[in-house]
């Protein structure tokens, strides 16, 4: 009577599939063996790219089928390393199948686990396969690390680049997509939303998904840096050409700060800049907006039952302009105001230096923890899973610290330029909000009132809970000036003291 058998085939990588280890070849060898030894093949298990490190779903399916069908007596494999390349797990599965009364048979040699000698030989082949796998992985990893430490990225070329050569001889050139990506960074610096950038890129023939654009705008490779997990995310100056300068890349990260991974659909229209910014004072929910088409009149509305406050957009916009005018600086106090803004920014930079010092301390502590973790793993104090999870967590923390340090260092540069920018902007708040683009208006709103503002239907006006500290100085200076109309001058020292 023919013994029932099943055939197991596996390739863990496409390279193995393309270099003589195909599933078809393995299947034919096993079928030839089954026919020569009068075995009945009841099923086929395994498949492409089954993990070399873990048993995987397909191995579990095979073992489950064997437990259900007690007539299966053999598992045919082409070679021992096709069964598993992880010694511990492979030997464990061999023993489990043997306990179930099932032999694993190597079709190429006829070795099987029915005898102690055959079991030992297959176990040795699995051990040798793991050694070979580990050795090749270490050589491959070491080679890649060496390339990247020398400033040569050896992975696939990111979009925007063409790659020639291999390993240390790899060279990158910027292609036509790369010049469009450079435009994307420039458009981001001009304040365009991601949806607008995607539209412009599509008009020039480069079609990207929203997530892909986010990845591009946050990838330091385009600024000439190589940042990789193999190097513990240590930034390495690359030899490839830059698509964007380091300074502009950091400015883009500043613009996107707090919105990484997020994508904003272009739902707002220029007619409703206050939508999802103003909230109802009674129930603290954001106003929505709508238009009465017959009369072409815009309204903001609270949708909460029992409230349903409706206010014309014209009225709310006029009231918001009046609010902005409270921050106007009288001409006679322009010089004072500029000095005060300079002092505030200077103080802020001192605080930035303290933050940098704190971040450097945290970075040192994080690097120390990573070093201790490596030592514990090398001395078998922790297992591989614990090591990998801990290192991944620490590497993510270190990457975040490095990004914050880069942002803080950027903030410390060019004090005079920042003072001028703030000064010009603050003297034109109403014009900026009223005549700017939708994104400019919303940026100004969020800058001035980080937590939004409230509409009180009882007083038909706005209530504010938190305002930008620097711009609060403007309102206080203006208020002081109005209360001192009869005086010819205001002492700079007293103003500075009030605004401190």
C-alpha positions as CSV (number, residue, x, y, z in Angstrom):
1,X,0.0,0.0,0.0
2,X,1.3,3.4,-0.9
3,X,2.2,5.8,1.9
4,X,0.6,9.1,1.9
5,X,3.0,12.1,1.8
6,X,2.9,15.9,1.3
7,X,5.5,18.1,-0.4
8,X,7.0,21.2,1.2
9,X,8.8,23.8,-0.9
10,X,10.2,27.2,0.1
11,X,12.3,30.1,-1.1
12,X,12.9,32.9,1.4
13,X,14.1,35.5,-1.2
14,X,13.7,36.4,-4.8
15,X,17.4,35.9,-5.3
16,X,17.1,32.3,-4.3
17,X,14.2,31.9,-6.7
18,X,16.2,33.4,-9.6
19,X,19.3,31.3,-8.9
20,X,18.4,27.6,-9.1
21,X,16.2,27.4,-6.1
22,X,12.8,27.8,-7.7
23,X,9.7,26.3,-6.3
24,X,9.1,24.4,-9.6
25,X,12.5,22.7,-9.4
26,X,11.9,21.7,-5.8
27,X,8.5,20.3,-6.5
28,X,9.7,18.2,-9.5
29,X,12.5,16.6,-7.3
30,X,10.1,15.7,-4.6
31,X,7.5,14.3,-7.1
32,X,10.2,12.2,-8.8
33,X,11.2,10.8,-5.4
34,X,7.6,10.1,-4.5
35,X,7.0,8.2,-7.8
36,X,10.3,6.2,-7.4
37,X,9.3,5.2,-3.9
38,X,5.7,4.6,-4.6
39,X,4.4,7.4,-2.4
40,X,1.0,9.0,-2.8
41,X,1.2,12.9,-2.7
42,X,-1.8,14.2,-0.9
43,X,-0.9,17.9,-0.9
44,X,1.5,20.7,-1.4
45,X,2.6,23.3,1.2
46,X,5.0,26.2,1.3
47,X,5.5,29.0,-1.2
48,X,7.4,32.1,-2.1
49,X,9.4,34.2,0.3
50,X,8.6,32.2,3.4
51,X,10.7,33.7,6.2
52,X,14.1,32.1,6.9
53,X,13.9,33.3,10.6
54,X,10.5,32.1,11.7
55,X,8.2,29.1,11.0
56,X,5.7,31.3,9.3
57,X,2.0,30.9,8.5
58,X,2.6,28.2,5.8
59,X,4.6,25.9,8.1
60,X,1.8,26.2,10.7
61,X,-0.7,25.3,8.0
62,X,1.3,22.2,7.1
63,X,1.6,21.0,10.7
64,X,-2.1,21.6,11.3
65,X,-3.0,19.6,8.2
66,X,-0.8,16.7,9.4
67,X,-2.5,16.7,12.8
68,X,-5.9,16.5,11.1
69,X,-4.9,13.7,8.6
70,X,-3.4,10.8,10.5
71,X,-2.7,8.9,7.2
72,X,0.2,11.3,6.3
73,X,3.5,9.6,7.0
74,X,6.1,11.7,5.1
75,X,7.0,15.3,4.4
76,X,9.1,15.5,1.2
77,X,11.6,18.3,0.9
78,X,14.2,19.0,-1.9
79,X,17.0,19.9,0.5
80,X,17.4,20.3,4.2
81,X,17.9,24.1,4.0
82,X,14.6,24.4,2.2
83,X,12.9,23.1,5.3
84,X,14.3,25.9,7.6
85,X,17.3,28.1,8.0
86,X,16.8,28.7,11.7
87,X,18.3,25.9,13.7
88,X,16.3,26.1,16.9
89,X,12.9,26.4,15.2
90,X,13.7,23.9,12.4
91,X,14.9,21.2,14.8
92,X,11.8,21.8,17.0
93,X,9.5,21.3,14.0
94,X,11.4,18.1,13.0
95,X,10.9,16.7,16.5
96,X,7.3,17.7,16.6
97,X,6.6,15.9,13.3
98,X,8.6,12.9,14.5
99,X,6.4,12.7,17.6
100,X,3.3,12.7,15.3
101,X,4.8,9.7,13.5
102,X,5.8,11.7,10.4
103,X,9.2,11.5,8.7
104,X,10.8,14.4,6.9
105,X,12.6,13.1,3.8
106,X,15.3,14.9,1.8
107,X,14.5,13.9,-1.8
108,X,18.0,14.8,-3.1
109,X,19.8,12.4,-0.8
110,X,17.1,10.1,0.6
111,X,18.0,11.1,4.2
112,X,15.0,10.9,6.6
113,X,14.2,11.3,10.3
114,X,13.1,7.7,10.8
115,X,16.6,6.8,12.1
116,X,18.8,8.6,14.7
117,X,21.5,9.0,12.1
118,X,19.2,10.5,9.5
119,X,17.7,12.9,12.1
120,X,21.1,14.0,13.2
121,X,22.3,14.7,9.6
122,X,19.2,16.8,8.8
123,X,19.6,18.7,12.0
124,X,23.3,19.4,11.1
125,X,22.2,20.6,7.6
126,X,19.7,23.0,9.2
127,X,22.5,24.3,11.5
128,X,24.9,24.8,8.6
129,X,22.1,26.6,6.7
130,X,21.7,29.0,9.7
131,X,25.4,29.6,9.9
132,X,25.6,30.3,6.1
133,X,22.6,32.7,6.4
134,X,24.0,34.5,9.4
135,X,27.4,34.8,7.8
136,X,26.0,36.3,4.5
137,X,23.8,38.7,6.4
138,X,26.7,39.9,8.5
139,X,28.8,40.4,5.4
140,X,26.0,42.2,3.6
141,X,25.2,44.4,6.6
142,X,28.9,45.3,7.2
143,X,29.3,46.2,3.5
144,X,26.3,48.5,3.5
145,X,27.4,50.2,6.8
146,X,30.9,50.8,5.3
147,X,29.3,52.3,2.1
148,X,27.1,54.7,4.1
149,X,29.8,55.7,6.5
150,X,31.8,56.8,3.4
151,X,28.8,58.9,2.3
152,X,27.5,56.4,-0.4
153,X,23.9,55.3,-0.1
154,X,23.6,51.7,-1.4
155,X,19.8,51.3,-1.3
156,X,17.4,51.9,-4.2
157,X,17.5,55.4,-5.6
158,X,14.9,57.7,-4.0
159,X,12.4,59.3,-6.4
160,X,14.1,62.3,-8.1
161,X,17.5,60.5,-8.5
162,X,19.0,58.0,-11.0
163,X,21.6,55.6,-9.7
164,X,24.6,54.1,-11.5
165,X,27.1,51.5,-10.2
166,X,27.1,49.4,-7.0
167,X,28.5,49.6,-3.5
168,X,31.2,52.3,-3.1
169,X,31.1,53.0,-6.8
170,X,27.4,54.0,-6.7
171,X,26.7,57.5,-8.0
172,X,23.5,59.5,-8.1
173,X,22.3,62.1,-10.5
174,X,19.2,64.3,-10.3
175,X,16.6,63.5,-12.9
176,X,13.6,65.5,-14.2
177,X,11.5,64.4,-11.2
178,X,14.2,65.7,-9.0
179,X,13.9,69.2,-10.3
180,X,10.2,69.0,-9.7
181,X,10.8,67.9,-6.1
182,X,13.1,70.9,-5.7
183,X,10.1,73.0,-6.8
184,X,7.9,71.2,-4.2
185,X,10.3,72.3,-1.4
186,X,10.2,75.9,-2.8
187,X,6.4,75.9,-2.9
188,X,6.3,74.6,0.7
189,X,8.6,77.5,1.7
190,X,6.2,79.9,0.0
191,X,3.4,78.6,2.3
192,X,1.5,76.3,-0.1
193,X,-0.5,73.5,1.3
194,X,0.3,69.9,0.4
195,X,-2.8,69.6,-1.7
196,X,-1.8,72.6,-3.8
197,X,1.7,71.2,-4.2
198,X,0.3,67.9,-5.4
199,X,-1.9,69.7,-7.9
200,X,1.1,71.7,-9.3
201,X,3.3,68.6,-9.5
202,X,0.5,66.7,-11.4
203,X,0.3,69.6,-13.9
204,X,4.0,69.2,-14.6
205,X,3.6,65.4,-15.0
206,X,4.7,64.1,-11.6
207,X,1.8,62.3,-9.9
208,X,2.3,61.5,-6.2
209,X,0.1,60.2,-3.4
210,X,-0.4,62.5,-0.4
211,X,1.6,60.1,1.8
212,X,4.5,60.0,-0.7
213,X,4.8,63.8,-0.8
214,X,4.9,63.8,3.0
215,X,7.8,61.3,3.0
216,X,9.7,63.3,0.4
217,X,9.4,66.6,2.3
218,X,10.7,65.0,5.5
219,X,13.4,62.9,4.0
220,X,16.9,64.3,4.9
221,X,18.4,62.5,1.8
222,X,17.3,65.4,-0.4
223,X,19.4,67.8,1.7
224,X,22.5,65.7,1.3
225,X,22.3,63.6,4.5
226,X,22.2,59.8,4.9
227,X,20.2,58.7,7.9
228,X,19.7,55.0,8.4
229,X,18.8,52.5,11.1
230,X,22.0,50.5,10.4
231,X,24.0,53.6,11.6
232,X,21.7,54.2,14.6
233,X,20.3,57.1,12.7
234,X,23.5,59.0,12.9
235,X,23.4,61.7,10.1
236,X,26.2,61.2,7.6
237,X,27.2,63.7,4.9
238,X,26.4,62.0,1.6
239,X,28.3,62.3,-1.6
240,X,25.1,62.5,-3.7
241,X,23.9,65.9,-5.0
242,X,21.5,67.9,-2.9
243,X,18.0,68.7,-4.2
244,X,17.4,71.3,-1.4
245,X,19.9,73.2,0.8
246,X,20.2,72.1,4.4
247,X,18.9,75.5,5.6
248,X,15.8,75.3,3.4
249,X,15.1,71.7,4.4
250,X,15.1,72.7,8.1
251,X,12.8,75.6,7.3
252,X,10.4,73.2,5.7
253,X,10.5,70.9,8.8
254,X,9.7,74.0,10.9
255,X,6.7,74.8,8.7
256,X,5.5,71.2,9.0
257,X,6.2,70.9,12.7
258,X,3.3,69.5,14.6
259,X,1.7,68.2,11.3
260,X,4.1,65.4,10.4
261,X,2.1,62.5,9.0
262,X,-1.0,64.6,8.6
263,X,-2.6,65.7,5.4
264,X,-5.1,68.5,5.1
265,X,-7.7,68.3,2.4
266,X,-8.6,71.5,0.7
267,X,-12.1,71.8,2.0
268,X,-12.1,75.4,3.2
269,X,-12.8,78.2,0.7
270,X,-11.4,81.7,0.9
271,X,-14.9,82.8,1.9
272,X,-14.7,81.1,5.3
273,X,-11.2,81.6,6.8
274,X,-12.7,81.4,10.4
275,X,-14.3,77.9,9.9
276,X,-13.0,75.4,12.4
277,X,-11.1,78.2,14.1
278,X,-13.9,80.1,15.9
279,X,-15.8,78.2,18.6
280,X,-19.2,78.8,20.2
281,X,-18.8,80.3,23.7
282,X,-21.7,78.4,25.1
283,X,-20.8,74.8,24.0
284,X,-17.2,75.1,22.9
285,X,-17.8,73.5,19.5
286,X,-16.3,74.8,16.2
287,X,-18.5,76.9,13.9
288,X,-19.3,75.5,10.5
289,X,-20.2,77.6,7.4
290,X,-22.7,77.7,4.7
291,X,-24.1,79.9,2.0
292,X,-27.7,81.0,1.2
293,X,-27.4,80.6,-2.5
294,X,-30.5,82.6,-3.5
295,X,-29.1,85.7,-1.7
296,X,-25.5,84.7,-2.0
297,X,-24.9,85.5,1.7
298,X,-22.4,83.6,3.8
299,X,-23.0,82.5,7.4
300,X,-21.1,80.8,10.2
301,X,-23.2,78.4,12.4
302,X,-23.1,76.4,15.6
303,X,-24.7,73.1,14.9
304,X,-25.4,72.1,18.5
305,X,-29.1,71.5,19.3
306,X,-30.5,74.2,21.5
307,X,-27.9,76.7,20.3
308,X,-27.8,76.9,16.5
309,X,-26.2,80.3,16.6
310,X,-26.2,81.9,13.1
311,X,-23.9,84.9,12.3
312,X,-23.3,86.5,9.0
313,X,-19.7,86.0,7.7
314,X,-19.5,89.7,6.9
315,X,-20.2,90.6,10.5
316,X,-17.8,88.0,12.0
317,X,-15.1,89.1,9.6
318,X,-15.6,92.8,10.4
319,X,-15.4,92.0,14.2
320,X,-12.3,90.0,13.6
321,X,-10.6,92.9,11.8
322,X,-11.6,95.2,14.8
323,X,-9.9,92.6,17.1
324,X,-6.7,92.7,14.9
325,X,-6.6,96.5,15.1
326,X,-6.2,96.3,18.8
327,X,-2.7,95.1,18.1
328,X,-1.8,98.1,15.9
329,X,1.2,100.1,17.1
330,X,1.0,103.9,17.3
331,X,3.6,105.6,15.1
332,X,5.2,107.3,18.1
333,X,5.9,103.9,19.6
334,X,7.3,102.1,16.6
335,X,10.9,102.4,17.8
336,X,9.9,101.2,21.3
337,X,8.0,98.3,19.9
338,X,10.9,97.2,17.8
339,X,13.2,97.2,20.9
340,X,10.7,95.2,22.9
341,X,10.3,92.6,20.2
342,X,14.1,92.4,20.0
343,X,14.3,91.8,23.7
344,X,11.6,89.1,23.6
345,X,13.3,87.3,20.7
346,X,16.6,87.6,22.4
347,X,15.2,86.2,25.7
348,X,13.6,83.4,23.7
349,X,16.9,82.5,22.2
350,X,18.4,82.3,25.7
351,X,15.7,79.8,26.5
352,X,16.5,78.0,23.2
353,X,20.1,77.6,24.4
354,X,18.8,76.1,27.6
355,X,16.6,73.7,25.7
356,X,19.6,72.7,23.5
357,X,21.7,72.0,26.5
358,X,18.8,69.8,27.9
359,X,18.4,68.0,24.6
360,X,22.2,67.3,24.4
361,X,22.0,65.8,27.9
362,X,19.1,63.6,26.9
363,X,20.9,62.5,23.8
364,X,23.9,61.5,25.8
365,X,21.7,59.6,28.2
366,X,20.0,57.8,25.3
367,X,23.3,56.9,23.7
368,X,24.4,55.5,27.1
369,X,21.3,53.3,27.4
370,X,21.9,52.0,23.8
371,X,25.5,51.1,24.8
372,X,24.4,49.3,27.9
373,X,21.7,47.5,25.9
374,X,24.3,46.2,23.4
375,X,26.6,45.0,26.3
376,X,23.7,43.1,28.0
377,X,22.8,41.5,24.7
378,X,26.4,40.5,24.0
379,X,26.7,39.0,27.5
380,X,23.4,37.1,27.2
381,X,21.7,39.1,29.9
382,X,18.8,39.8,27.6
383,X,17.3,37.9,24.7
384,X,17.1,39.0,21.0
385,X,13.5,40.1,21.1
386,X,14.1,42.3,24.1
387,X,17.2,43.7,22.5
388,X,15.5,44.6,19.2
389,X,12.5,46.2,20.9
390,X,14.6,48.2,23.3
391,X,17.0,49.4,20.6
392,X,14.2,50.3,18.2
393,X,12.6,52.4,21.0
394,X,15.8,54.1,21.9
395,X,16.7,54.8,18.2
396,X,13.3,56.4,17.6
397,X,13.9,58.6,20.7
398,X,17.4,59.5,19.5
399,X,16.1,60.4,16.0
400,X,13.5,62.7,17.6
401,X,16.1,64.4,19.8
402,X,18.4,65.0,16.7
403,X,15.5,66.6,14.8
404,X,14.6,68.9,17.7
405,X,18.3,69.9,18.1
406,X,18.5,70.7,14.4
407,X,15.3,72.9,14.7
408,X,16.6,74.7,17.8
409,X,20.0,75.4,16.1
410,X,18.1,76.9,13.1
411,X,16.0,79.1,15.4
412,X,19.2,80.6,16.9
413,X,20.4,82.0,13.6
414,X,19.9,85.5,12.2
415,X,18.4,87.4,15.1
416,X,18.0,90.7,13.2
417,X,16.2,89.1,10.3
418,X,13.7,87.6,12.6
419,X,13.1,90.9,14.4
420,X,12.5,92.6,11.0
421,X,10.1,89.8,9.9
422,X,8.1,90.0,13.1
423,X,8.0,93.7,13.0
424,X,6.8,94.0,9.4
425,X,4.2,91.4,9.9
426,X,2.8,92.9,13.1
427,X,2.4,96.3,11.6
428,X,0.1,94.9,8.8
429,X,-2.1,92.3,10.6
430,X,-5.4,93.5,9.1
431,X,-4.1,93.7,5.6
432,X,-2.3,90.4,5.9
433,X,-5.5,88.6,7.1
434,X,-7.9,90.4,4.8
435,X,-6.0,90.4,1.5
436,X,-3.8,87.3,1.9
437,X,-4.5,83.8,0.7
438,X,-6.6,81.4,2.7
439,X,-3.5,79.7,4.1
440,X,-1.9,83.0,5.0
441,X,-5.1,84.1,6.9
442,X,-5.3,80.8,8.8
443,X,-1.6,80.9,9.7
444,X,-2.0,84.4,11.1
445,X,-5.1,83.3,13.1
446,X,-3.3,80.3,14.6
447,X,-0.2,82.4,15.3
448,X,-2.1,85.1,17.1
449,X,-4.5,82.7,18.9
450,X,-3.0,79.2,19.2
451,X,-6.1,77.8,20.9
452,X,-8.6,79.6,18.7
453,X,-11.2,82.2,19.8
454,X,-14.8,82.1,20.9
455,X,-17.9,83.9,19.6
456,X,-20.3,85.1,22.4
457,X,-23.8,85.6,20.9
458,X,-24.8,87.6,24.0
459,X,-22.3,90.3,23.4
460,X,-22.0,89.7,19.6
461,X,-18.3,89.7,19.9
462,X,-15.2,87.6,20.4
463,X,-13.7,86.2,23.6
464,X,-10.0,85.2,23.8
465,X,-8.5,82.8,26.3
466,X,-4.9,82.7,25.1
467,X,-2.9,84.9,22.7
468,X,0.6,84.8,21.4
469,X,2.9,86.3,24.0
470,X,4.9,88.5,21.6
471,X,1.8,89.9,20.0
472,X,0.2,90.4,23.4
473,X,2.9,93.0,23.9
474,X,1.5,95.0,21.0
475,X,-2.0,95.2,22.4
476,X,-0.6,96.3,25.8
477,X,1.6,99.0,24.3
478,X,-1.3,100.3,22.3
479,X,-3.6,100.3,25.3
480,X,-1.0,102.2,27.3
481,X,-0.6,104.8,24.6
482,X,-4.4,105.4,24.4
483,X,-4.5,105.8,28.1
484,X,-1.8,108.4,27.9
485,X,-3.1,110.6,25.0
486,X,-2.5,113.8,26.9
487,X,1.1,113.0,27.6
488,X,3.7,114.0,25.1
489,X,5.8,110.9,25.5
490,X,6.0,107.6,27.2
491,X,9.1,106.4,29.0
492,X,10.7,103.5,27.2
493,X,11.8,102.0,30.4
494,X,8.4,101.9,31.9
495,X,6.9,100.4,28.7
496,X,9.5,97.8,28.6
497,X,8.8,97.0,32.3
498,X,5.0,96.7,31.6
499,X,5.6,94.5,28.6
500,X,8.1,92.1,30.4
